[in-house]
């Protein structure tokens, strides 16, 4: 029988890139080894503590939560010197619930107070928070170990070791143990000998541990790779940090006893220590903050009062809902009473008051906010201005949001104006206390492609090979490498054929899914009734000041803390900016919540599909759906987003909705209940709420249980589905249906329930969509200016971004956008004199401080007179030389006179002048005679350097670089004649062209992305293909060149190359933004020579004289061939005579050069073939 042993020093993958052990695997292996307990001691953090606790409890393993602390040599507040001497290691284990709470405080203070290279505690904190904690002296990097490794044969070392151990012994008493390890390292053997010697002399108990960093011995290589990723080193680097053997795995008790001969007591003591540990966490107990209620009212009374007040405001002017006597109607009160009753019984009035409070504050600060998700189905949320659609009017169900069987807190997700979301979070922190509020942490994990790239880099493999293997991973969300290997024949072939790739993928599979780093959750905030360190460990993300939880969202909620989602929605920012511009430009105060929901102009815009910039309705596919649907009511908008998903599209539900709506098909209702529920969606089951209604009204299943049934159907939980089936069949037969009819209805529900969309969410977002459509229809200039400002933060100057697309849409709407101008542009897009003025911060490199500094200087002292004046008045610490260079390239100084080349040449001198003037201002001095010179200088115009203007191509290139598009012209303009001759279409007139039509386009290539298909086509070995954008003067189209064609033409493909491209339109999914399947790619420089059918030579009698004709005849006679020769004679009186030669010519470069020498350039014009589709691909 195995002897007892428990691992008390164990790292999981939460020791971020220094541990390769997933927690479930560690716990499972400990159980397989016959252990009844296990400790978790990650480096400096408690990230995995709650997951570890729950996993252990589920596996009947006693969880010992601990961590390997970094302890400062002196005060944690002393932060000087290098990393080497900045900390020691110490192993701390929670013995009970008090010890766990103290670990939380220590781990939090380490980050928030003691961080210096590592999160550090100190002895002062240990004195304060040692209760309930077991202390082991630590690994070879501990203070005690470093002393004993100097040798214990001197009195000085013995005394120093005794003093150090004595301090801990005095503090922890019998909870202090001298830790010894033996993973086969010489340094550990040295520490072990010294530690045993000192422990024996001082009478201190020994405990044997293993420095566990991975689960199985075979994981050693994966751990080594993680260390390389962590340190940025190659595996082959001789001097890098690494573990010297493969003994850092979760060893069995027999292995451990064998490693410590003669020290069996130290091994068995691990079990003795484990037996003293009993951590019983009260998970699920709520620690919500309390909302201070005015007067003597209870939370229930105050919530009811607020709801009634809010509903009276909401229903003002609505006689159905608000009676003439000022009281709410019976329907409203019944709904409100029912909801408040559930909220009260579940103990959540306080929760709703907390959310109401910060939503009210947002309204006071002009911060738009709206609930999303199932909370929109609560009339309480509507009353409290969290949501803005009436749940009674739109038949939204409270039970989809909350019911009495639910124990966890409701989840009201609130979208705020993205730019001002931080103001709301600050308000919450101020109200409940900084210490009680934090954002929630999240972990970046090694996904499939990231794992391949990290492992490949650490292995030192060629980048091309790594990218090629990464490209073999199928484009499937969340796919695992094991599944990728099974699905991709190409990856499987590479795995079998290439040992390097096999090792790469084997290692990548071992580290896939492990935590790589800590980040901040995009929206989640936690609020507690006491300082958060009473419940959850805190930390900071490296390089940031924001305080976040060390636990992820699920763990935070499991600890009983209140989690709120403060989401930032860009479109709410756009709405606010548009309303502000309308007020500024037109003087109108627009209440966005009181728009008429039947506005003709708004629906006309939607029916035309002119919805670029309209919330959730701007993709090509959804614009096509709108044109087909022709919405004429708000209900259609609600349905649009719910229908535009793969299930309804592929299942024919969209077509049914449209055909019934337009009277081309009759809806079939097999029961009156179905007609009552589905009539608003033309007989199509679109929403989850509709399925819930049918289950309830037809099958007698309560609404709350109906939602549980829907979730079970979507997740294929057969036991729940079957139980509900039986109940539905009984209920339906009681309503008069036969068993077969009831079964048919049930089958229909099961089929469509998986497609159902949350109507509450769809309705909330439909309102935002309608609001943006209304503004675009009635206030197009202000709306487009706000929309463009909203695009600034997401700028991508390498590809065509949303700002460029919306600039094109503004042009289509005949809205003029004035160019960037340092004397006219503001930080964001504005409206002046009926035009949108381009924003300074939308220029590359001019965001934030630079644009603000320019506008501030201009507003303070007036317009800039020249570039010298600009550089003297704008602080260079905010607006750098690089920023000014981009302003010049973007044309922002054009209105001052001079050329961009001149401003670029003058910049250094202007900056020097500005720096000198700034220095004088700061010192409060002026140059000698400054008073006299100021007047003279003001009158004198600046003389710019005498340099040549930039060539058009260079000027346009700079515009594209700095603005993301060409402003003054287009580099393709010079090829317009060739495009006209060779192309069948331009991108702007592809909208009406049918799927699979062959077309020929001309343009410039960008955004090339190479990838691999899963497998080669039968009979082929090619898998590499290309995606790229082809841009002409009107717009662009995404192109795909599949492997066979890429093998023939791929070498010719280059960024910024100009081509004639032939191919087939691909309109999958009825998307009007088609792709082009390329089957021919012709560089523009090859078009003339490859596809010329002849030549037209022009001879001018006045310019060339009669004798020239004879010389010309002699030249062409020397190049006989099959191409057509035409002659255009321009006579002295202006008449033109066209002649055609019976003999053909060979269009050689030599002949062309001789003709050009004779007649001059511009008189030799090639005639190109124009095939049936207008292109050149079939011209041979």
MIVOKOL-868177 format. One line per 10 residues: number of its first residue (from 1); their letters; for each residue x, y, z of C-alpha. Coordinates in steps of 0.5 Angstrom, whole numbers, plus 500, padded with zeros to 3 digits. Layout:
% MIVOKOL-868177
NUM) a) X/Y/Z | ...
This chain:
% MIVOKOL-868177
1) xxxxxxxxxx) 500/500/500 | 502/507/498 | 505/512/504 | 501/518/505 | 503/524/501 | 500/531/499 | 503/536/494 | 504/543/498 | 507/546/492 | 504/546/486
11) xxxxxxxxxx) 503/551/480 | 498/551/475 | 498/555/468 | 495/561/472 | 503/562/474 | 502/565/467 | 507/562/462 | 511/558/468 | 506/553/469 | 503/548/464
21) xxxxxxxxxx) 498/544/468 | 491/545/467 | 487/545/474 | 482/539/472 | 488/535/470 | 492/537/476 | 486/535/481 | 485/528/477 | 492/526/477 | 492/527/484
31) xxxxxxxxxx) 486/523/485 | 489/518/481 | 495/518/485 | 491/516/491 | 492/523/494 | 486/526/499 | 488/533/498 | 492/538/494 | 495/545/494 | 495/550/489
41) xxxxxxxxxx) 501/555/490 | 501/560/483 | 507/565/483 | 504/571/486 | 497/571/485 | 490/567/486 | 488/567/479 | 486/560/480 | 484/559/487 | 476/559/486
51) xxxxxxxxxx) 476/554/480 | 481/550/484 | 477/550/490 | 470/548/486 | 474/542/482 | 477/539/488 | 470/539/492 | 467/536/486 | 473/530/486 | 472/529/493
61) xxxxxxxxxx) 479/532/494 | 481/537/500 | 483/544/497 | 489/547/500 | 489/554/497 | 495/558/497 | 500/562/493 | 508/562/492 | 509/569/495 | 514/574/493
71) xxxxxxxxxx) 517/578/499 | 521/584/499 | 527/584/503 | 525/590/507 | 519/594/506 | 514/593/500 | 514/600/499 | 522/601/498 | 522/600/490 | 530/601/488
81) xxxxxxxxxx) 535/597/485 | 535/591/480 | 530/585/480 | 535/580/482 | 535/583/489 | 528/585/489 | 524/579/492 | 525/572/496 | 520/567/495 | 515/564/500
91) xxxxxxxxxx) 510/559/500 | 503/561/504 | 497/556/505 | 490/558/507 | 489/553/513 | 481/555/514 | 477/561/512 | 480/566/516 | 487/564/512 | 484/564/505
101) xxxxxxxxxx) 481/572/507 | 488/574/509 | 491/571/503 | 486/575/499 | 489/581/503 | 496/579/502 | 495/578/494 | 492/584/493 | 497/589/497 | 502/585/493
111) xxxxxxxxxx) 500/588/487 | 497/595/489 | 502/597/494 | 508/593/493 | 509/591/486 | 516/592/483 | 518/587/478 | 513/582/482 | 507/583/486 | 511/583/493
121) xxxxxxxxxx) 509/583/500 | 513/584/506 | 514/582/513 | 509/588/516 | 504/585/512 | 505/578/514 | 505/580/521 | 498/583/520 | 495/578/516 | 498/571/518
131) xxxxxxxxxx) 492/568/522 | 490/562/519 | 496/561/514 | 501/556/514 | 508/558/512 | 513/554/509 | 520/557/508 | 520/556/501 | 524/554/495 | 531/555/493
141) xxxxxxxxxx) 529/562/492 | 527/564/499 | 530/568/504 | 532/562/509 | 534/558/503 | 539/563/500 | 542/563/507 | 543/556/508 | 546/555/501 | 552/559/503
151) xxxxxxxxxx) 554/553/508 | 552/551/515 | 559/550/518 | 560/557/520 | 557/560/527 | 555/566/522 | 551/563/517 | 547/558/523 | 546/565/527 | 543/568/521
161) xxxxxxxxxx) 539/562/519 | 536/562/526 | 534/569/526 | 530/568/520 | 527/562/521 | 526/564/528 | 522/570/526 | 517/566/522 | 517/561/527 | 515/566/532
171) xxxxxxxxxx) 510/569/528 | 507/563/525 | 508/558/531 | 507/551/530 | 504/553/523 | 511/554/520 | 515/549/517 | 522/548/513 | 521/546/506 | 525/542/502
181) xxxxxxxxxx) 525/540/495 | 529/534/491 | 527/535/483 | 534/532/482 | 537/539/482 | 544/540/485 | 542/547/488 | 536/543/491 | 541/538/494 | 545/544/497
191) xxxxxxxxxx) 539/547/500 | 536/541/503 | 543/539/506 | 543/546/509 | 536/546/511 | 536/539/514 | 542/541/519 | 539/548/521 | 532/545/522 | 535/539/526
201) xxxxxxxxxx) 539/544/530 | 533/549/532 | 528/543/533 | 524/546/527 | 519/541/523 | 521/539/516 | 516/538/510 | 518/535/503 | 515/538/497 | 516/538/490
211) xxxxxxxxxx) 516/544/485 | 511/542/481 | 510/546/474 | 506/541/470 | 502/535/471 | 506/529/467 | 513/528/466 | 511/528/458 | 509/535/459 | 516/538/461
221) xxxxxxxxxx) 518/540/453 | 511/544/453 | 513/547/460 | 520/549/457 | 517/552/451 | 512/556/455 | 518/559/459 | 521/561/452 | 515/564/450 | 515/568/457
231) xxxxxxxxxx) 522/570/456 | 522/571/449 | 528/566/448 | 529/561/443 | 529/554/445 | 536/553/443 | 539/559/447 | 544/556/451 | 544/562/456 | 536/562/457
241) xxxxxxxxxx) 532/560/463 | 530/553/463 | 528/547/468 | 534/542/467 | 530/536/467 | 523/533/467 | 522/532/474 | 518/538/475 | 511/534/474 | 506/531/479
251) xxxxxxxxxx) 510/526/482 | 506/520/486 | 507/518/493 | 512/513/492 | 516/517/487 | 516/523/493 | 519/518/498 | 524/515/494 | 527/522/493 | 528/523/500
261) xxxxxxxxxx) 531/517/503 | 532/518/511 | 527/523/511 | 520/520/511 | 518/524/516 | 518/530/512 | 514/527/506 | 509/524/511 | 508/531/514 | 505/533/508
271) xxxxxxxxxx) 499/529/510 | 499/532/517 | 499/539/514 | 494/537/509 | 489/534/515 | 489/541/519 | 486/544/513 | 479/546/512 | 477/551/508 | 469/552/507
281) xxxxxxxxxx) 467/558/503 | 460/560/503 | 460/561/495 | 453/564/493 | 452/568/499 | 451/575/497 | 455/581/498 | 451/586/494 | 452/594/496 | 446/597/500
291) xxxxxxxxxx) 442/603/496 | 441/608/501 | 433/610/501 | 431/616/503 | 426/617/509 | 423/611/512 | 421/607/506 | 423/600/505 | 427/598/498 | 420/595/496
301) xxxxxxxxxx) 416/601/497 | 421/606/494 | 422/602/488 | 414/602/487 | 414/609/488 | 419/610/482 | 416/605/478 | 409/609/478 | 412/616/477 | 416/613/471
311) xxxxxxxxxx) 411/610/468 | 406/616/468 | 412/620/465 | 413/614/460 | 405/614/458 | 404/621/458 | 399/622/452 | 397/615/452 | 390/614/454 | 390/606/454
321) xxxxxxxxxx) 396/606/459 | 395/613/463 | 387/614/464 | 384/621/464 | 384/621/472 | 392/621/472 | 392/614/474 | 395/608/471 | 391/603/467 | 389/596/470
331) xxxxxxxxxx) 393/593/465 | 399/597/467 | 398/596/474 | 397/588/474 | 404/587/470 | 407/592/475 | 405/588/481 | 407/582/478 | 414/584/476 | 415/587/483
341) xxxxxxxxxx) 412/581/487 | 417/577/484 | 423/582/485 | 421/582/492 | 420/575/493 | 427/574/490 | 430/580/494 | 432/584/489 | 429/591/490 | 436/593/492
351) xxxxxxxxxx) 439/591/485 | 434/595/481 | 435/601/485 | 443/601/484 | 442/600/477 | 436/606/477 | 441/610/480 | 447/610/476 | 442/610/470 | 439/617/472
361) xxxxxxxxxx) 446/620/473 | 448/618/466 | 441/622/464 | 443/628/468 | 450/628/465 | 447/627/458 | 450/620/457 | 445/616/453 | 444/609/456 | 439/603/454
371) xxxxxxxxxx) 438/596/456 | 440/590/452 | 438/583/452 | 432/580/456 | 432/586/461 | 428/590/456 | 422/585/457 | 421/588/464 | 416/594/465 | 420/595/471
381) xxxxxxxxxx) 426/597/467 | 422/601/462 | 419/605/468 | 426/606/471 | 429/609/464 | 433/603/463 | 430/601/457 | 426/605/452 | 421/600/449 | 414/598/452
391) xxxxxxxxxx) 414/591/454 | 406/591/454 | 406/594/447 | 411/589/444 | 409/583/448 | 416/582/451 | 416/577/457 | 418/578/464 | 419/571/465 | 425/571/459
401) xxxxxxxxxx) 428/575/464 | 427/573/471 | 423/568/475 | 422/565/482 | 426/559/480 | 432/563/479 | 437/564/485 | 442/568/481 | 442/576/481 | 438/578/474
411) xxxxxxxxxx) 443/581/469 | 441/588/466 | 446/589/461 | 446/597/460 | 449/600/454 | 452/607/455 | 455/612/450 | 462/609/449 | 466/616/450 | 462/617/456
421) xxxxxxxxxx) 462/610/459 | 468/612/464 | 464/617/467 | 459/613/469 | 464/608/472 | 467/614/476 | 460/616/479 | 459/608/481 | 466/608/485 | 465/615/488
431) xxxxxxxxxx) 458/613/491 | 460/606/493 | 467/608/495 | 474/606/490 | 475/600/495 | 469/597/493 | 469/598/486 | 473/595/481 | 473/592/473 | 473/585/472
441) xxxxxxxxxx) 479/581/470 | 480/576/464 | 485/571/462 | 488/571/455 | 489/564/453 | 493/561/447 | 488/559/442 | 490/554/436 | 493/559/432 | 497/563/437
451) xxxxxxxxxx) 499/557/440 | 502/555/433 | 506/561/433 | 508/562/440 | 511/555/439 | 514/556/432 | 517/562/435 | 520/559/441 | 523/553/436 | 526/557/432
461) xxxxxxxxxx) 522/555/426 | 522/559/419 | 517/564/419 | 514/562/413 | 513/555/415 | 510/557/421 | 505/562/417 | 504/556/413 | 502/551/418 | 497/557/422
471) xxxxxxxxxx) 494/558/415 | 492/550/415 | 487/551/421 | 480/552/419 | 476/558/419 | 472/556/425 | 470/560/431 | 474/556/437 | 477/550/433 | 482/546/437
481) xxxxxxxxxx) 488/544/434 | 486/536/435 | 479/538/431 | 483/542/426 | 488/536/425 | 482/531/424 | 478/536/419 | 484/539/415 | 487/533/410 | 493/538/408
491) xxxxxxxxxx) 495/539/416 | 495/532/417 | 499/531/411 | 504/536/413 | 504/533/420 | 505/526/418 | 511/528/413 | 515/533/416 | 518/532/423 | 519/539/425
501) xxxxxxxxxx) 511/540/424 | 509/534/428 | 513/537/434 | 510/544/433 | 503/541/433 | 504/536/438 | 507/542/443 | 502/547/441 | 496/542/443 | 499/541/450
511) xxxxxxxxxx) 500/549/451 | 493/550/447 | 488/553/452 | 493/555/457 | 493/562/460 | 497/567/457 | 496/574/460 | 491/578/464 | 487/583/462 | 481/587/463
521) xxxxxxxxxx) 474/585/461 | 471/590/456 | 465/591/460 | 464/588/467 | 465/592/474 | 464/589/481 | 461/592/486 | 461/590/494 | 458/592/500 | 465/592/503
531) xxxxxxxxxx) 472/593/501 | 473/588/495 | 479/585/499 | 474/582/504 | 472/577/498 | 476/577/492 | 484/578/490 | 485/585/486 | 491/587/482 | 493/591/476
541) xxxxxxxxxx) 494/590/469 | 502/591/467 | 503/598/465 | 496/600/467 | 493/604/473 | 486/601/473 | 485/596/479 | 482/589/477 | 480/583/480 | 484/577/480
551) xxxxxxxxxx) 479/572/478 | 475/572/472 | 467/574/471 | 464/567/473 | 469/566/479 | 467/573/482 | 459/572/481 | 460/565/485 | 463/569/490 | 457/572/491
561) xxxxxxxxxx) 459/579/489 | 455/584/484 | 457/584/477 | 454/589/473 | 456/590/465 | 457/597/463 | 458/597/456 | 460/602/451 | 456/603/444 | 459/607/439
571) xxxxxxxxxx) 452/608/436 | 450/612/442 | 456/616/442 | 454/618/434 | 447/619/436 | 449/624/442 | 454/628/437 | 449/628/432 | 443/631/437 | 449/636/439
581) xxxxxxxxxx) 450/638/432 | 443/639/430 | 442/644/436 | 449/647/434 | 447/648/427 | 440/649/427 | 438/651/434 | 433/645/435 | 432/641/441 | 431/634/439
591) xxxxxxxxxx) 428/629/444 | 431/622/441 | 426/618/445 | 420/622/443 | 421/620/435 | 415/618/431 | 415/611/430 | 412/611/423 | 416/617/420 | 415/616/412
601) xxxxxxxxxx) 422/619/410 | 425/614/415 | 422/608/412 | 423/610/405 | 430/610/407 | 430/603/410 | 426/601/403 | 432/603/399 | 437/600/403 | 441/606/404
611) xxxxxxxxxx) 443/604/411 | 450/605/411 | 451/608/418 | 445/606/421 | 446/601/427 | 446/594/425 | 443/595/418 | 449/597/414 | 452/590/412 | 451/589/404
621) xxxxxxxxxx) 446/583/406 | 442/586/411 | 441/592/406 | 439/587/400 | 434/584/405 | 431/591/407 | 430/592/399 | 426/585/399 | 422/586/405 | 421/594/404
631) xxxxxxxxxx) 419/595/411 | 413/599/413 | 413/598/421 | 417/598/427 | 415/591/427 | 419/590/421 | 425/593/424 | 425/588/430 | 424/582/425 | 430/584/421
641) xxxxxxxxxx) 436/583/426 | 432/577/428 | 431/574/421 | 438/576/418 | 442/570/421 | 444/563/418 | 438/559/421 | 433/563/418 | 436/565/412 | 438/557/410
651) xxxxxxxxxx) 431/555/413 | 427/559/408 | 424/563/414 | 426/570/411 | 423/568/404 | 416/566/408 | 416/572/412 | 417/577/405 | 412/573/401 | 407/573/406
661) xxxxxxxxxx) 408/580/408 | 407/582/400 | 401/578/399 | 405/573/394 | 403/567/399 | 398/566/405 | 400/564/412 | 398/558/414 | 396/557/422 | 394/550/424
671) xxxxxxxxxx) 391/553/431 | 388/560/433 | 393/560/438 | 399/560/433 | 395/566/429 | 395/570/435 | 402/569/437 | 405/569/430 | 401/574/426 | 406/580/427
681) xxxxxxxxxx) 411/576/424 | 407/573/418 | 406/566/420 | 414/565/421 | 416/563/428 | 422/568/429 | 422/570/437 | 424/565/443 | 418/569/446 | 413/567/441
691) xxxxxxxxxx) 415/559/442 | 414/561/450 | 407/563/448 | 406/557/444 | 408/552/449 | 404/556/455 | 398/557/451 | 397/551/447 | 401/546/452 | 400/549/459
701) xxxxxxxxxx) 407/550/460 | 408/556/465 | 412/561/462 | 418/561/466 | 419/553/465 | 417/555/457 | 424/559/457 | 428/553/461 | 425/548/455 | 427/553/450
711) xxxxxxxxxx) 434/553/452 | 434/545/453 | 432/544/446 | 438/549/443 | 443/545/448 | 440/538/446 | 439/537/453 | 434/530/452 | 432/529/459 | 429/536/460
721) xxxxxxxxxx) 426/536/453 | 423/529/454 | 419/532/460 | 417/538/457 | 414/534/451 | 410/530/456 | 407/536/459 | 406/539/452 | 402/533/449 | 398/533/456
731) xxxxxxxxxx) 396/540/456 | 395/541/448 | 390/535/448 | 386/538/454 | 385/544/449 | 382/539/444 | 388/537/440 | 389/530/438 | 395/526/440 | 398/527/433
741) xxxxxxxxxx) 396/534/432 | 399/535/439 | 405/531/437 | 406/535/430 | 406/542/434 | 411/539/439 | 416/537/433 | 415/544/430 | 417/547/436 | 423/543/437
751) xxxxxxxxxx) 425/545/429 | 424/552/430 | 426/553/437 | 433/553/436 | 432/559/431 | 429/563/436 | 432/570/437 | 431/574/444 | 425/579/442 | 427/584/448
761) xxxxxxxxxx) 434/585/445 | 432/585/438 | 426/591/440 | 431/595/444 | 436/595/438 | 431/596/433 | 429/603/437 | 437/605/436 | 437/603/429 | 430/607/427
771) xxxxxxxxxx) 433/613/431 | 439/613/427 | 435/612/420 | 431/618/422 | 437/622/423 | 440/620/417 | 433/621/413 | 432/628/416 | 438/631/419 | 443/628/414
781) xxxxxxxxxx) 449/633/414 | 449/633/422 | 448/625/422 | 454/624/417 | 459/628/421 | 457/625/427 | 458/618/424 | 465/620/421 | 467/622/428 | 465/615/431
791) xxxxxxxxxx) 469/612/425 | 476/616/428 | 478/611/433 | 477/605/429 | 481/608/423 | 486/603/419 | 490/607/414 | 492/600/410 | 485/598/408 | 479/601/406
801) xxxxxxxxxx) 476/603/413 | 469/605/415 | 471/612/415 | 472/612/408 | 466/608/406 | 462/613/410 | 466/619/406 | 463/615/399 | 456/615/402 | 456/622/404
811) xxxxxxxxxx) 458/624/397 | 453/619/394 | 448/623/398 | 451/630/395 | 454/632/402 | 460/636/401 | 466/634/405 | 471/640/406 | 478/638/406 | 483/638/412
821) xxxxxxxxxx) 485/645/414 | 489/647/420 | 484/654/420 | 478/651/419 | 478/643/422 | 476/642/429 | 478/635/433 | 472/632/430 | 468/632/424 | 464/639/424
831) xxxxxxxxxx) 458/642/420 | 460/649/417 | 456/653/412 | 452/647/410 | 459/642/409 | 462/637/413 | 469/639/415 | 474/634/415 | 477/632/422 | 484/633/424
841) xxxxxxxxxx) 484/627/429 | 482/623/423 | 489/624/420 | 494/619/421 | 498/621/427 | 494/627/429 | 489/624/434 | 488/626/441 | 493/631/444 | 495/634/437
851) xxxxxxxxxx) 489/636/434 | 486/639/441 | 493/643/441 | 492/646/434 | 484/647/436 | 486/650/442 | 491/655/440 | 487/657/434 | 481/659/439 | 486/663/443
861) xxxxxxxxxx) 489/667/438 | 486/666/432 | 487/663/425 | 494/661/423 | 498/666/418 | 503/661/416 | 507/655/418 | 512/659/422 | 506/662/426 | 503/655/427
871) xxxxxxxxxx) 510/652/430 | 510/658/434 | 503/657/437 | 502/650/438 | 506/646/443 | 511/641/440 | 510/637/446 | 503/635/444 | 504/636/436 | 510/633/434
881) xxxxxxxxxx) 514/634/428 | 511/627/425 | 504/630/426 | 506/636/422 | 509/632/417 | 502/628/416 | 498/635/416 | 502/638/410 | 502/631/407 | 494/631/408
891) xxxxxxxxxx) 493/638/405 | 492/641/412 | 496/647/410 | 494/648/403 | 489/654/404 | 495/658/406 | 498/659/399 | 505/655/397 | 505/648/395 | 506/642/400
901) xxxxxxxxxx) 513/641/398 | 515/648/400 | 512/647/407 | 515/640/408 | 522/644/406 | 520/649/411 | 518/645/417 | 525/644/420 | 526/652/420 | 519/653/422
911) xxxxxxxxxx) 520/648/428 | 526/651/430 | 523/658/430 | 517/656/434 | 522/652/439 | 525/659/440 | 519/663/441 | 516/658/446 | 522/658/450 | 522/666/450
921) xxxxxxxxxx) 515/665/452 | 516/660/458 | 522/665/460 | 518/671/460 | 523/674/456 | 523/677/449 | 529/678/444 | 532/685/443 | 528/690/439 | 522/685/440
931) xxxxxxxxxx) 517/690/440 | 519/693/434 | 520/687/430 | 513/684/432 | 509/689/428 | 514/689/422 | 514/681/422 | 506/681/422 | 506/685/416 | 512/681/412
941) xxxxxxxxxx) 509/675/409 | 513/669/410 | 518/667/404 | 517/659/403 | 523/655/400 | 524/655/392 | 522/647/391 | 519/644/386 | 512/641/387 | 511/634/389
951) xxxxxxxxxx) 509/630/383 | 502/628/383 | 504/620/384 | 508/622/390 | 502/627/392 | 497/622/392 | 501/617/395 | 502/621/401 | 494/623/401 | 493/615/402
961) xxxxxxxxxx) 498/614/407 | 495/620/412 | 488/620/410 | 487/613/408 | 484/615/401 | 486/619/395 | 483/626/396 | 485/631/390 | 485/625/385 | 486/618/384
971) xxxxxxxxxx) 493/614/382 | 488/610/377 | 486/616/373 | 492/615/368 | 490/608/366 | 482/611/365 | 483/610/357 | 486/603/358 | 480/601/363 | 475/604/358
981) xxxxxxxxxx) 478/599/353 | 479/593/357 | 473/593/362 | 466/591/362 | 464/594/369 | 466/599/374 | 465/597/381 | 460/602/382 | 455/598/377 | 456/591/379
991) xxxxxxxxxx) 450/592/384 | 445/589/378 | 449/584/375 | 447/577/377 | 451/572/380 | 456/568/376 | 456/573/371 | 463/574/368 | 466/581/368 | 473/584/367
1001) xxxxxxxxxx) 475/590/372 | 481/594/372 | 484/597/379 | 489/597/384 | 491/591/389 | 491/592/396 | 490/588/403 | 493/581/400 | 492/575/405 | 495/568/403
1011) xxxxxxxxxx) 492/562/406 | 491/555/405 | 485/550/403 | 483/544/407 | 485/540/402 | 487/540/394 | 482/539/389 | 482/532/386 | 488/531/381 | 492/537/384
1021) xxxxxxxxxx) 497/538/389 | 495/546/390 | 492/549/396 | 495/556/397 | 490/561/395 | 490/569/395 | 484/574/398 | 485/581/396 | 482/588/395 | 481/591/388
1031) xxxxxxxxxx) 480/598/388 | 478/602/382 | 476/610/382 | 469/608/385 | 470/603/390 | 473/596/391 | 471/589/391 | 474/583/395 | 477/578/390 | 479/570/391
1041) xxxxxxxxxx) 484/567/387 | 483/559/388 | 489/555/388 | 489/553/381 | 489/560/378 | 494/562/384 | 499/557/382 | 499/560/375 | 499/567/376 | 500/568/384
1051) xxxxxxxxxx) 507/571/382 | 505/577/379 | 500/579/385 | 503/585/389 | 501/590/393 | 499/597/390 | 500/593/383 | 495/596/377 | 491/590/374 | 486/588/369
1061) xxxxxxxxxx) 482/582/373 | 477/578/370 | 473/573/373 | 466/571/376 | 461/574/381 | 460/570/387 | 454/572/391 | 453/567/396 | 448/569/401 | 444/574/397
1071) xxxxxxxxxx) 449/579/399 | 450/585/394 | 457/586/396 | 459/580/391 | 466/577/391 | 470/576/385 | 473/569/383 | 479/571/379 | 481/567/373 | 485/572/370
1081) xxxxxxxxxx) 490/577/372 | 494/582/367 | 499/587/370 | 497/594/366 | 504/594/363 | 502/588/359 | 496/589/357 | 498/593/350 | 503/588/348 | 499/582/350
1091) xxxxxxxxxx) 492/584/347 | 493/589/342 | 489/588/335 | 493/593/331 | 495/600/331 | 493/607/329 | 498/612/327 | 497/619/327 | 500/624/322 | 499/631/322
1101) xxxxxxxxxx) 500/635/315 | 502/641/318 | 507/638/324 | 510/633/320 | 510/635/313 | 508/630/307 | 515/627/306 | 514/624/313 | 509/619/310 | 514/616/306
1111) xxxxxxxxxx) 519/615/311 | 513/612/315 | 512/607/310 | 519/605/310 | 519/603/317 | 512/599/318 | 514/595/311 | 520/593/315 | 515/589/321 | 510/585/317
1121) xxxxxxxxxx) 505/581/321 | 498/580/323 | 496/586/327 | 492/591/324 | 495/598/321 | 491/604/321 | 493/611/319 | 489/618/321 | 491/623/317 | 490/630/319
1131) xxxxxxxxxx) 490/635/313 | 492/642/313 | 485/645/313 | 483/641/319 | 480/635/316 | 481/628/318 | 482/622/313 | 482/615/316 | 486/609/312 | 486/602/313
1141) xxxxxxxxxx) 492/598/310 | 491/591/307 | 498/589/310 | 499/587/317 | 504/589/322 | 508/586/328 | 507/591/334 | 515/590/336 | 517/595/341 | 523/597/336
1151) xxxxxxxxxx) 518/599/331 | 514/603/336 | 521/607/338 | 522/608/331 | 515/611/330 | 516/615/336 | 522/618/334 | 519/620/327 | 513/623/329 | 514/624/337
1161) xxxxxxxxxx) 510/621/342 | 503/621/343 | 502/619/335 | 502/611/336 | 496/608/339 | 495/601/340 | 488/598/338 | 486/593/344 | 481/587/343 | 474/588/346
1171) xxxxxxxxxx) 471/581/348 | 463/580/349 | 464/581/356 | 468/588/355 | 474/584/358 | 480/581/355 | 480/574/357 | 477/571/351 | 480/576/346 | 485/571/344
